Amino acid sequence: MYDRTLRKFDSRIVQRHLARKVVTRDEYKTHIDALEDCSHLAEESEVEFVSSPRKEETEDED
């Protein structure tokens, strides 16, 4: 289950919480420093991007 206290530190809204003083910079720094380093769990992958014609370009050809 999602811990409600982590919600204050959600990276998508933490700047808003800092501005509204929901969370202090010291609380945020303590939270970030306490996070576990999971870099060893990361996997490298390759991605190939393939472009497709824009919709307008295909309509002009018809």
Buried (B, 14 or more C-beta within 10 A) or exposed (E): EEEEEEEBBEEEBBEEBBEEEEBEEEBBEEBEEEEEEEEEEEEEEEEEEEEEEEEEEEEEEE
